[in-house]
């Protein structure tokens, strides 16, 4: 068991080091983005929502076709991939890179690797469920996809995408400030109250 844990830890360290090397040119930008999405200043949530709203209003106004939209997005990604590693050291100054910043950069890369592992783990569990309990897998997938299809039919595509992107960008800040934990706890307490009331009525 300990040997397996050591192997897993070594693999995690290797994957983290590889990701750090890959994103080395993006280090300063990643740290700035990390500070914004974790709401290190109280006005950062407004910046996130304002930026996302502006981008989606531009998309709504220009109304590009799917092919044009994908092409523009990929073109922007290619430009960023070329320009950011070149311009970031000049803007932020690579000589200002401190041990604390390096530690935070390492933590971010480690969290990204762990998140990727969780997603792969969920995906594998889905296939395990398919093999072990095919009926439950079938019913769960059909129900979940039907709900998603119904939501997609009720809400405009662009609005739905805006809500998803906004939520994902706000999630680290919501998590850091304990807002998610607070409301999940409130929800659990309300559910427990309802269950207790139901038990009392049954008695």
C-alpha positions in Angstrom: 0.0 0.0 0.0 2.8 2.4 1.0 4.7 1.4 -2.2 1.6 2.3 -4.3 1.2 5.6 -2.5 4.9 6.4 -3.1 4.5 5.5 -6.8 1.4 7.7 -7.1 3.2 10.6 -5.3 6.2 10.2 -7.6 4.0 10.2 -10.7 2.2 13.3 -9.4 5.5 15.1 -8.9 6.7 14.1 -12.3 3.5 15.3 -14.0 3.6 18.6 -12.0 7.2 19.2 -13.0 6.3 18.5 -16.7 3.4 20.9 -16.5 5.5 23.6 -14.9 8.1 23.3 -17.7 5.3 23.5 -20.3 3.8 26.7 -18.7 7.1 28.3 -17.8 6.6 31.2 -20.3 3.1 31.7 -18.9 4.2 31.8 -15.2 3.5 35.6 -14.6 0.2 35.5 -16.4 -1.0 32.4 -14.5 -0.1 34.0 -11.2 -2.0 37.2 -12.1 -5.0 35.2 -13.3 -4.8 33.1 -10.1 -5.0 36.2 -7.9 -8.0 37.5 -9.9 -10.0 34.3 -9.8 -9.4 33.8 -6.1 -10.6 37.3 -5.3 -7.5 38.6 -3.6 -9.1 42.0 -3.8 -12.9 42.7 -3.2 -13.4 44.2 -6.7 -12.0 41.3 -8.6 -15.4 39.5 -8.9 -16.8 42.6 -10.7 -13.8 42.5 -13.1 -14.5 38.9 -13.9 -18.2 39.4 -14.6 -17.5 42.6 -16.5 -14.9 41.0 -18.7 -17.0 37.9 -19.4 -20.1 40.1 -20.1 -18.2 42.3 -22.5 -16.8 39.3 -24.5 -20.3 37.7 -24.7 -21.9 41.0 -25.7 -19.3 41.3 -28.5 -20.2 37.8 -29.6 -23.9 38.6 -29.5 -23.4 41.8 -31.4 -21.1 40.3 -34.1 -23.2 37.1 -34.3 -20.5 35.1 -36.0 -21.1 31.7 -37.6 -19.9 28.6 -35.7 -17.0 28.2 -38.2 -16.0 31.9 -37.9 -16.3 31.8 -34.1 -14.1 28.6 -33.7 -11.5 30.1 -36.2 -11.3 33.4 -34.3 -11.0 31.5 -31.0 -8.2 29.3 -32.2 -6.5 32.2 -33.9 -6.5 34.2 -30.6 -5.1 31.1 -28.8 -2.3 30.8 -31.3 -1.5 34.5 -31.0 -1.5 34.2 -27.2 0.7 31.1 -27.3 3.3 33.0 -29.5 3.1 36.4 -27.8 2.7 35.7 -24.1 6.0 33.9 -23.5 7.8 36.7 -25.4 6.1 39.7 -23.9 5.4 38.5 -20.3 9.1 38.7 -19.1 9.3 42.3 -20.5 6.0 43.4 -18.9 6.4 41.7 -15.5 10.2 41.4 -15.3 11.6 37.9 -15.0 14.1 39.1 -12.4 11.2 39.8 -9.9 10.3 36.1 -9.8 10.5 35.2 -6.1 10.6 31.9 -4.2 7.0 32.6 -3.0 5.8 33.1 -6.6 7.6 29.8 -7.6 5.9 28.0 -4.7 2.5 29.3 -5.7 3.1 28.4 -9.4 4.0 24.9 -8.3 0.8 24.7 -6.2 -1.3 25.8 -9.2 0.3 23.2 -11.5 -0.1 20.5 -8.9 -3.8 21.4 -8.5 -4.3 21.3 -12.3 -2.7 17.8 -12.4 -5.0 16.7 -9.5 -8.0 18.1 -11.2 -7.1 16.3 -14.4 -6.7 13.0 -12.5 -10.1 13.5 -10.8 -11.8 14.0 -14.2 -10.1 10.9 -15.6 -11.1 9.0 -12.5 -14.7 10.0 -12.9 -14.6 9.0 -16.5 -13.2 5.5 -15.6 -15.8 5.0 -12.9 -18.5 5.7 -15.5 -17.1 2.8 -17.6 -16.8 0.6 -14.5 -20.5 1.3 -13.8 -21.4 0.5 -17.4 -19.7 -2.9 -17.1 -20.9 -3.8 -13.5 -24.4 -2.2 -13.6 -25.5 -1.6 -17.2 -29.1 -0.9 -16.3 -28.2 1.7 -13.8 -25.7 3.2 -16.2 -28.3 3.3 -19.0 -31.0 4.9 -16.8 -28.6 7.5 -15.3 -27.2 8.5 -18.6 -30.6 8.8 -20.3 -32.0 10.8 -17.4 -29.0 13.2 -17.1 -28.9 13.8 -20.9 -32.7 14.3 -21.0 -32.4 17.0 -18.3 -29.4 18.7 -20.1 -31.4 18.6 -23.4 -34.4 20.2 -21.7 -32.3 22.9 -20.1 -30.7 23.6 -23.5 -34.1 23.9 -25.1 -35.4 26.3 -22.4 -32.3 28.6 -22.2 -30.6 30.4 -25.1 -27.3 28.9 -26.2 -25.3 32.1 -25.7 -26.9 32.8 -22.3 -26.3 29.3 -21.1 -22.6 29.4 -22.2 -22.3 32.8 -20.4 -23.7 31.4 -17.2 -21.4 28.3 -17.4 -18.3 30.3 -18.1 -19.1 32.9 -15.4 -19.7 30.1 -12.8 -16.5 28.3 -13.7 -14.4 31.5 -13.4 -16.1 32.5 -10.1 -15.8 29.0 -8.6 -12.2 29.4 -7.2 -13.2 32.6 -5.4 -16.5 31.2 -4.1 -14.5 28.1 -2.8 -11.7 30.2 -1.2 -14.1 32.5 0.6 -16.2 29.6 1.9 -19.4 30.7 0.1 -20.0 27.3 -1.5 -19.4 25.5 1.8 -21.8 27.9 3.5 -24.7 27.4 1.2 -24.1 23.6 0.8 -24.2 23.4 4.6 -27.5 25.4 4.7 -29.0 23.1 2.0 -28.0 20.0 4.0 -29.5 21.5 7.2 -32.8 22.2 5.4 -32.9 18.7 3.9 -32.3 17.2 7.3 -35.1 19.3 8.8 -37.5 18.1 6.1 -36.5 14.5 6.7 -37.0 14.8 10.4 -40.4 16.4 9.9 -41.4 13.6 7.5 -40.3 11.0 10.1 -42.3 12.7 12.8 -45.4 12.7 10.6 -44.9 9.0 9.8 -44.7 8.2 13.5 
